[in-house]
Amino acid sequence: PPSHNLEMKHLPGADPELVLLSHRYEELERIPLSDMTREEINQLVQELGFYRKETPDAPVPEEFQFAPARPLPTLLPHQAPAADGKTPPERDEGEHPDL
């Protein structure tokens, strides 16, 4: 059965590999698959968090729409001290951190 957000492309002459992309289609990681069995590849895909559909046209639950993407970590204002060890100044909620 197919996995949601997983696309297979056959490239003649290329060694098989799993290419993980960000939501912006930026390459995050390449995992070589040449030495893996089909069962090992299926296990890897499951461990990475891809949702496995029952049939190709089966609906995907809302909580898996963006799987296996993980939410970006958020830092609280006092969670990350500056390089000099001091706590960075608080910002207004609407203020962009780069301004």
N, C-alpha and C positions, 0 to 999 in steps of 0.2 A: 504493500500500500504506500501511496505517496506521502511525503511529509510536507507540512505547510511551510512556506518561505524557504523551500529548498529546491533548487533548480539544477538539473543534471545537464551537462553539455559534453558531448563527445568531441575531443580534439584529436584527430588522427596523428599518431606518432608521439603524442605527449604522454608523459607519465601521469597517472591519475592522482589528483590531489583535491582536497576540500579547501575552498577559498572562502574564508569568513569575511563578510563585508559589514560596514556600519550602515546605519539608516541613511547615510548620505552616499552610499556605495563606495566608501573608502575601504581599501583593503586593510584588514586587521591582522589576519594570520593565514598562513598556508600550511596545511597538514598533509604530508605525503600519504597516499593510500596504497602504493604498490605492494607493500609487504603485508597487507591486511586481508583477511578473508571477508566475505560478504557479511558473515555474522559479526565480526569485529567492527566493520564499518557501521552496521545497523546499531550496535551497542554504542559506538562513539556518537552517532547522530542523536540517539536517545539521551546520552549523558550531557550533550551540549544543550538539550532543552527543546529540540524541534518537536512540534506537535505532529503525531502520526494520525492521518485521517483513515477512516474505515474504507471509504471509497474516494475516487478522485474528485467527485462533485459534492462530497459531504461538507456540511457547514462546519466552520471552525468556531469554537467558543470564544467569546469576546476576550477573555483573559489570555488567550493564546494568539490573538491577531498579530502581535508584534514579536512573538516568540521566535527565536530564543533570545532576543535582545533583552538586556538587563537595564533597568532604569539607571540614569547617571547618579552617582553619589552626590548628595547635597551637603554642604558644610554649613553649620550654624555660625553666626558671626564671631563667637568667642571660641570656636573649635580649633582654628588653625592660627597659631601665633606667627608673627612675622619672622623673617630670617634673623633679626636681632634679638629674638626672644620676647619681644613686646607684643601685646595684643593689638591687632590693627584697629583703627578708629571705626566706630559704627557709622553706617551709611543710612541715608533715608531709603525707604523701601523702593521708591521709584527711581533712585539714582543708579546709573549703570556703573559697574565696578571699574571700567576702563576710563571713566570721565573724571 
